[in-house]
Amino acid sequence: MVTVSFVIGANASGKTYFINKHFADKDVDIHNIYDYQQKAYDEAGLAAEISRSAQFRCLLKAQEMHLDAIIESVNVGRDVVVEQTFFKAKRRISYIDKICEVSDARIEIYVMCPSDERWQMNIDERELKRSLETLKKDQDEIEFPNPAEGFDAIYKVIDDDIELHMEPPNEEIVIRARKDLSEEKEKVRSEDEEKAKRKELLESMNTRPFWHYCEVCGKKEFITDEDAFNSGWDYPPRTGHFRMLGPRTCGKCMLKDTLYYKVNTEKKVPLPVVVEELLTPEERITWQRIKKEPESLLEET
């Protein structure tokens, strides 16, 4: 029978050391989630500073690739060791469900619970900037594994001691985890649908007529982007971007009279940002319209 061994814990809790000590000399496939996270970020072409949403999508992609690799090993009869954080039961269950679909593998998990002394030693050796107190807070976020999740054995690893730690099965953990997974899946689906709709809308703005408002003289026209450009309008999508501050003028008014010029030349704030309290009523209307583009341009106001 194939065995899948999960090794989980917070950063610097000793996961890699434990795997090298107890599994490196055995004929097993080792799959570290970190490798797949790096691959997901690289494939997405994302820099270190990314939005929480983009980061979440990359982590989901990494978990998908990670799980695929585990299933591939299981399908050819290989024992597998999995290094993961797995703070939440829902993440563990999403893996276990897929594994159980293709195999009757024995599934065990080792939870790293190092002493403060061992943990601090790991932090010092790796020259981490995060403190022991911070990492212990991360560890406190772990929902300790329960047999109801599908584990055949659960072990607590305290430094060099391995203790079997099988609490009574708690089906509520599984019910809650599956509910969370279902809600998460629906949220992702809804966000993808909204993103697709917005992409379709933005593409349509290249050819459809929409309202163009001159923020200086008040002129407005219901015309296409091409017609506006040929008439001299400074307006997205040909000039600038929707929802980003820039001139919104007809072909006769001057840049120096726009909100864009005011924000970028007046030094009332350290950076060129819009401070609504400093705007005139007319400028506030312009700024509110810009923030809601392109939807705000589809119906006359």
Contacts in CASP RR format, 6 or more apart in sequence:
PFRMAT RR
TARGET T0000
AUTHOR 0000-0000-0000
METHOD contacts of the structure
MODEL  1
MVTVSFVIGANASGKTYFINKHFADKDVDIHNIYDYQQKAYDEAGLAAEI
SRSAQFRCLLKAQEMHLDAIIESVNVGRDVVVEQTFFKAKRRISYIDKIC
EVSDARIEIYVMCPSDERWQMNIDERELKRSLETLKKDQDEIEFPNPAEG
FDAIYKVIDDDIELHMEPPNEEIVIRARKDLSEEKEKVRSEDEEKAKRKE
LLESMNTRPFWHYCEVCGKKEFITDEDAFNSGWDYPPRTGHFRMLGPRTC
GKCMLKDTLYYKVNTEKKVPLPVVVEELLTPEERITWQRIKKEPESLLEE
T
1 104 0 8 1.000
1 105 0 8 1.000
1 106 0 8 1.000
2 74 0 8 1.000
2 77 0 8 1.000
2 78 0 8 1.000
2 79 0 8 1.000
2 80 0 8 1.000
2 103 0 8 1.000
2 105 0 8 1.000
2 106 0 8 1.000
3 79 0 8 1.000
3 80 0 8 1.000
3 105 0 8 1.000
3 106 0 8 1.000
3 107 0 8 1.000
3 108 0 8 1.000
4 70 0 8 1.000
4 74 0 8 1.000
4 79 0 8 1.000
4 80 0 8 1.000
4 82 0 8 1.000
4 99 0 8 1.000
4 105 0 8 1.000
4 106 0 8 1.000
4 107 0 8 1.000
4 108 0 8 1.000
5 23 0 8 1.000
5 28 0 8 1.000
5 79 0 8 1.000
5 80 0 8 1.000
5 81 0 8 1.000
5 82 0 8 1.000
5 108 0 8 1.000
5 109 0 8 1.000
5 110 0 8 1.000
6 82 0 8 1.000
6 84 0 8 1.000
6 86 0 8 1.000
6 92 0 8 1.000
6 95 0 8 1.000
6 107 0 8 1.000
6 108 0 8 1.000
6 109 0 8 1.000
6 110 0 8 1.000
7 15 0 8 1.000
7 18 0 8 1.000
7 19 0 8 1.000
7 81 0 8 1.000
7 82 0 8 1.000
7 83 0 8 1.000
7 84 0 8 1.000
7 109 0 8 1.000
7 110 0 8 1.000
7 112 0 8 1.000
8 15 0 8 1.000
8 84 0 8 1.000
8 85 0 8 1.000
8 86 0 8 1.000
8 87 0 8 1.000
8 109 0 8 1.000
8 110 0 8 1.000
8 111 0 8 1.000
8 112 0 8 1.000
8 142 0 8 1.000
8 145 0 8 1.000
9 15 0 8 1.000
9 85 0 8 1.000
9 86 0 8 1.000
9 87 0 8 1.000
9 111 0 8 1.000
9 112 0 8 1.000
9 139 0 8 1.000
9 142 0 8 1.000
10 85 0 8 1.000
10 112 0 8 1.000
10 135 0 8 1.000
10 136 0 8 1.000
10 138 0 8 1.000
10 139 0 8 1.000
10 142 0 8 1.000
11 85 0 8 1.000
11 128 0 8 1.000
11 130 0 8 1.000
11 135 0 8 1.000
11 138 0 8 1.000
12 119 0 8 1.000
12 122 0 8 1.000
12 123 0 8 1.000
12 126 0 8 1.000
12 128 0 8 1.000
12 130 0 8 1.000
12 135 0 8 1.000
13 112 0 8 1.000
13 113 0 8 1.000
13 114 0 8 1.000
13 119 0 8 1.000
13 122 0 8 1.000
13 135 0 8 1.000
13 139 0 8 1.000
14 112 0 8 1.000
14 114 0 8 1.000
14 118 0 8 1.000
14 122 0 8 1.000
15 83 0 8 1.000
15 112 0 8 1.000
16 32 0 8 1.000
16 83 0 8 1.000
17 122 0 8 1.000
18 110 0 8 1.000
18 112 0 8 1.000
18 157 0 8 1.000
19 30 0 8 1.000
19 81 0 8 1.000
19 83 0 8 1.000
23 30 0 8 1.000
23 81 0 8 1.000
26 79 0 8 1.000
27 79 0 8 1.000
28 78 0 8 1.000
28 79 0 8 1.000
28 80 0 8 1.000
28 81 0 8 1.000
29 69 0 8 1.000
29 73 0 8 1.000
29 78 0 8 1.000
29 79 0 8 1.000
29 80 0 8 1.000
29 81 0 8 1.000
30 80 0 8 1.000
30 81 0 8 1.000
30 83 0 8 1.000
31 66 0 8 1.000
31 69 0 8 1.000
31 70 0 8 1.000
31 73 0 8 1.000
31 80 0 8 1.000
31 81 0 8 1.000
31 82 0 8 1.000
31 83 0 8 1.000
32 83 0 8 1.000
33 62 0 8 1.000
33 63 0 8 1.000
33 66 0 8 1.000
33 82 0 8 1.000
33 83 0 8 1.000
33 84 0 8 1.000
33 85 0 8 1.000
34 83 0 8 1.000
36 62 0 8 1.000
36 63 0 8 1.000
36 65 0 8 1.000
36 66 0 8 1.000
36 69 0 8 1.000
37 58 0 8 1.000
37 59 0 8 1.000
37 62 0 8 1.000
39 62 0 8 1.000
39 65 0 8 1.000
40 58 0 8 1.000
40 59 0 8 1.000
40 61 0 8 1.000
40 62 0 8 1.000
40 65 0 8 1.000
41 58 0 8 1.000
43 61 0 8 1.000
44 54 0 8 1.000
44 57 0 8 1.000
44 58 0 8 1.000
44 61 0 8 1.000
46 54 0 8 1.000
46 58 0 8 1.000
50 58 0 8 1.000
53 191 0 8 1.000
60 188 0 8 1.000
63 91 0 8 1.000
63 94 0 8 1.000
63 95 0 8 1.000
66 82 0 8 1.000
66 84 0 8 1.000
67 94 0 8 1.000
67 95 0 8 1.000
67 98 0 8 1.000
70 80 0 8 1.000
70 82 0 8 1.000
70 95 0 8 1.000
70 99 0 8 1.000
71 98 0 8 1.000
71 99 0 8 1.000
71 102 0 8 1.000
73 79 0 8 1.000
73 80 0 8 1.000
74 80 0 8 1.000
74 99 0 8 1.000
74 102 0 8 1.000
74 103 0 8 1.000
74 105 0 8 1.000
75 102 0 8 1.000
75 103 0 8 1.000
82 95 0 8 1.000
84 91 0 8 1.000
86 92 0 8 1.000
86 109 0 8 1.000
86 142 0 8 1.000
87 138 0 8 1.000
87 141 0 8 1.000
87 142 0 8 1.000
87 143 0 8 1.000
88 143 0 8 1.000
88 177 0 8 1.000
88 180 0 8 1.000
89 143 0 8 1.000
89 145 0 8 1.000
89 146 0 8 1.000
89 149 0 8 1.000
89 173 0 8 1.000
89 174 0 8 1.000
89 176 0 8 1.000
89 177 0 8 1.000
90 177 0 8 1.000
90 178 0 8 1.000
90 180 0 8 1.000
90 181 0 8 1.000
90 184 0 8 1.000
92 109 0 8 1.000
92 145 0 8 1.000
92 149 0 8 1.000
92 177 0 8 1.000
93 149 0 8 1.000
93 150 0 8 1.000
93 174 0 8 1.000
93 177 0 8 1.000
93 178 0 8 1.000
93 181 0 8 1.000
94 181 0 8 1.000
96 107 0 8 1.000
96 149 0 8 1.000
96 150 0 8 1.000
96 151 0 8 1.000
99 105 0 8 1.000
99 107 0 8 1.000
100 107 0 8 1.000
100 150 0 8 1.000
106 152 0 8 1.000
106 153 0 8 1.000
107 150 0 8 1.000
107 151 0 8 1.000
107 152 0 8 1.000
108 151 0 8 1.000
108 152 0 8 1.000
108 153 0 8 1.000
108 154 0 8 1.000
108 155 0 8 1.000
109 145 0 8 1.000
109 151 0 8 1.000
109 153 0 8 1.000
109 154 0 8 1.000
109 155 0 8 1.000
110 155 0 8 1.000
110 156 0 8 1.000
110 157 0 8 1.000
110 162 0 8 1.000
111 142 0 8 1.000
111 144 0 8 1.000
111 145 0 8 1.000
111 154 0 8 1.000
111 155 0 8 1.000
111 156 0 8 1.000
111 157 0 8 1.000
111 165 0 8 1.000
112 157 0 8 1.000
113 139 0 8 1.000
113 156 0 8 1.000
113 157 0 8 1.000
113 158 0 8 1.000
114 122 0 8 1.000
114 157 0 8 1.000
114 158 0 8 1.000
114 159 0 8 1.000
115 158 0 8 1.000
115 159 0 8 1.000
116 132 0 8 1.000
116 136 0 8 1.000
118 159 0 8 1.000
119 132 0 8 1.000
119 135 0 8 1.000
119 136 0 8 1.000
120 132 0 8 1.000
123 130 0 8 1.000
123 131 0 8 1.000
123 132 0 8 1.000
123 135 0 8 1.000
143 173 0 8 1.000
144 165 0 8 1.000
144 167 0 8 1.000
145 151 0 8 1.000
145 154 0 8 1.000
146 154 0 8 1.000
146 167 0 8 1.000
146 169 0 8 1.000
146 170 0 8 1.000
146 173 0 8 1.000
147 154 0 8 1.000
147 166 0 8 1.000
147 167 0 8 1.000
147 168 0 8 1.000
147 169 0 8 1.000
148 169 0 8 1.000
148 170 0 8 1.000
148 171 0 8 1.000
148 173 0 8 1.000
148 174 0 8 1.000
149 173 0 8 1.000
149 174 0 8 1.000
149 177 0 8 1.000
153 164 0 8 1.000
153 166 0 8 1.000
154 164 0 8 1.000
154 165 0 8 1.000
154 166 0 8 1.000
154 167 0 8 1.000
155 162 0 8 1.000
155 163 0 8 1.000
155 164 0 8 1.000
155 165 0 8 1.000
156 162 0 8 1.000
156 163 0 8 1.000
156 165 0 8 1.000
157 163 0 8 1.000
201 294 0 8 1.000
201 295 0 8 1.000
202 237 0 8 1.000
202 242 0 8 1.000
202 294 0 8 1.000
205 225 0 8 1.000
205 236 0 8 1.000
205 237 0 8 1.000
205 242 0 8 1.000
205 294 0 8 1.000
206 225 0 8 1.000
206 237 0 8 1.000
207 224 0 8 1.000
207 225 0 8 1.000
207 226 0 8 1.000
208 224 0 8 1.000
209 222 0 8 1.000
209 223 0 8 1.000
209 224 0 8 1.000
209 227 0 8 1.000
210 222 0 8 1.000
210 223 0 8 1.000
210 224 0 8 1.000
210 294 0 8 1.000
210 297 0 8 1.000
210 298 0 8 1.000
211 220 0 8 1.000
211 221 0 8 1.000
211 222 0 8 1.000
211 297 0 8 1.000
211 298 0 8 1.000
211 299 0 8 1.000
211 300 0 8 1.000
211 301 0 8 1.000
212 220 0 8 1.000
212 221 0 8 1.000
212 222 0 8 1.000
212 223 0 8 1.000
212 228 0 8 1.000
212 233 0 8 1.000
212 235 0 8 1.000
212 248 0 8 1.000
212 250 0 8 1.000
212 297 0 8 1.000
213 219 0 8 1.000
213 220 0 8 1.000
213 248 0 8 1.000
213 286 0 8 1.000
213 289 0 8 1.000
213 297 0 8 1.000
214 220 0 8 1.000
214 233 0 8 1.000
214 248 0 8 1.000
214 249 0 8 1.000
214 250 0 8 1.000
214 251 0 8 1.000
214 253 0 8 1.000
215 247 0 8 1.000
215 248 0 8 1.000
215 249 0 8 1.000
215 258 0 8 1.000
215 259 0 8 1.000
215 282 0 8 1.000
215 283 0 8 1.000
215 286 0 8 1.000
216 249 0 8 1.000
216 250 0 8 1.000
216 253 0 8 1.000
216 254 0 8 1.000
216 257 0 8 1.000
216 258 0 8 1.000
217 250 0 8 1.000
217 252 0 8 1.000
217 253 0 8 1.000
219 250 0 8 1.000
220 300 0 8 1.000
221 228 0 8 1.000
221 231 0 8 1.000
221 233 0 8 1.000
221 250 0 8 1.000
222 300 0 8 1.000
223 231 0 8 1.000
225 235 0 8 1.000
225 237 0 8 1.000
225 238 0 8 1.000
226 238 0 8 1.000
228 235 0 8 1.000
228 238 0 8 1.000
229 238 0 8 1.000
229 239 0 8 1.000
231 250 0 8 1.000
231 251 0 8 1.000
232 250 0 8 1.000
232 251 0 8 1.000
233 239 0 8 1.000
233 249 0 8 1.000
233 250 0 8 1.000
233 251 0 8 1.000
234 246 0 8 1.000
234 247 0 8 1.000
234 248 0 8 1.000
234 249 0 8 1.000
234 251 0 8 1.000
234 255 0 8 1.000
235 248 0 8 1.000
235 249 0 8 1.000
236 242 0 8 1.000
236 244 0 8 1.000
236 293 0 8 1.000
236 294 0 8 1.000
239 247 0 8 1.000
240 246 0 8 1.000
242 293 0 8 1.000
242 294 0 8 1.000
243 290 0 8 1.000
243 291 0 8 1.000
243 292 0 8 1.000
243 293 0 8 1.000
244 290 0 8 1.000
245 259 0 8 1.000
245 260 0 8 1.000
245 263 0 8 1.000
245 274 0 8 1.000
245 287 0 8 1.000
245 290 0 8 1.000
246 258 0 8 1.000
246 259 0 8 1.000
246 260 0 8 1.000
246 290 0 8 1.000
247 255 0 8 1.000
247 258 0 8 1.000
247 260 0 8 1.000
247 261 0 8 1.000
248 258 0 8 1.000
248 286 0 8 1.000
248 289 0 8 1.000
248 290 0 8 1.000
249 255 0 8 1.000
249 257 0 8 1.000
249 258 0 8 1.000
255 261 0 8 1.000
259 274 0 8 1.000
259 279 0 8 1.000
259 283 0 8 1.000
259 286 0 8 1.000
259 287 0 8 1.000
262 283 0 8 1.000
263 272 0 8 1.000
263 273 0 8 1.000
263 274 0 8 1.000
264 272 0 8 1.000
268 275 0 8 1.000
268 278 0 8 1.000
269 275 0 8 1.000
274 287 0 8 1.000
276 284 0 8 1.000
276 287 0 8 1.000
279 287 0 8 1.000
288 296 0 8 1.000
289 296 0 8 1.000
289 297 0 8 1.000
289 301 0 8 1.000
290 296 0 8 1.000
END
